[in-house]
């Protein structure tokens, strides 16, 4: 909402003694942390633990946060550390009910197709290697910039982009049968257009190469369909980061983190 205070305003209020400002900060980012934990851990109970651990750690350290990174970057860094801890001690991955995070179906074909694509997206993301999955989630679902993702992961921007391109290609390949009605055969002149488009979107392609790619895609129905399918995948990723209202179960975790912090003072 337009009148919502900024993160900086809330941090200033909290440091000035307004404890309610801390709860507002945690509530603002709790849905994204929960979403990240759920998609990384692939288990609702593990994700709930990650959310609670992250919010409590953030509540404890909020007064010392000095803004060397954005607040969201700092929180994702904390959440990722707990995801790694849970992953190291976890049993074999439990497949989550992907339908819980996509639109429910009804009798209409369009709704059924949308549900099917949503489930396929969740499965494709879940099938990625963890180092590729976290990059895709942070960059394409949560909307962090490549430098911000690099800061969360403690790696280089080049490494982030390399993992991101591989992740995008893999997810698009899984969803292609649902997004392209009649795949056309490749021709000898067809480049690897999907990774090329991914690189283009990350600003890694020069003007000459960019112009050549655009010219080929404009003249090639197959490559145009492949590019369109990648754009649809990225739009689906972005759409999966639904803000909306903070769910009651997430609100309870926020309140519990505040309660534990107050008990430790």
Secondary structure, 3 states (H helix, E strand, C coil): CCCCCCHHHHHHHHHCCCHHHHHHHHHHHHHHHHHHHHHHHCCHHHHHHHHHHHHHHHHHHHHHCCCCCCHHHHHHHHHHHHHHHHHHHCCCCCCCCHHHHCCCCCCCHHHHHHHHHHHHHHHHHHCCCHHHHHHHHHHHHCCCCHHHHHHHHCCCHHHHHHHHHHHHHHHHHHHHHHHCCCCCCCCCCCCCHHHHHHHHHCCCCCHHHHHHHHHHHHHCHHHHHHHHHHHHHHHHHHHCCCCCCCCHHHHHHHHHHHHHHHHHC
